[in-house]
């Protein structure tokens, strides 16, 4: 099976690397294109197929569309009608564009799935939300992206929320880790040491929840002791609006999804 990625930028490139590293896909089976194909020279050196959209569409069984919303309509109206030939599946990462819109722009009723992964796909650690009405296409998307982390099938109406929580969420957690590492520098660690401690501790916290399926407060209660330094720090953070700021940031990002079109 050949897989094409139209728009192999940050997230598209991360998916390409993840498919090869974890999905048992050969670089020669992955076709890549972007507005400036010269930026894909490193992928070409590694054996990926760098080509133009028309050739990619003709040679690939699965076409992953990873472009901005305003670019999607132009690309699909130009390339989509050519995809009538052959058994092709379109997997779209395009935020705020519905399955019905994608099909209309292609000009025919090909199998379409919407997904929202994140850049951790490169390291097999993505959270990928999947929505679609075509069951075989959804199953295909699950099979492709499960090796790249975790997958969850959701209703299409939840895709804007998935965009914020799964895709934008990577940046939110990275900013939190950065803040923790800055605090670590202030209390005595060098920057590299503080960054490593913060990142590994964040990984450990996530692993606790993934393994136990506990509510975060259950694990917090295991760490806090009466009159201890952990609860003192947590309360100070909450006094300054830690949880409130995170929730407000998520809601703010969500409110801007419709403006992307």
Secondary structure by P-SEA (a helix, b strand, c coil): cbbbbccccaaaaaaaaaaaaccccccccbbbbccccccaaaaaaaccccccaaaaaacccbbbbbccccaaaaaaaaccccccccbbbbbbccccccaaaaaaaaccccbbbbbbbcccccccccbbbbbbccaaaaaaaaaacccccbbbbbcccaaaaaaaaccaaaaaaaaaaaaaaaaaaaacccaaaaaaaaaaaaaaaaaaaaaccccaaaaaaaccccccaaaaaaaaaaaacaaaaaaaaaaaaaaaccccc
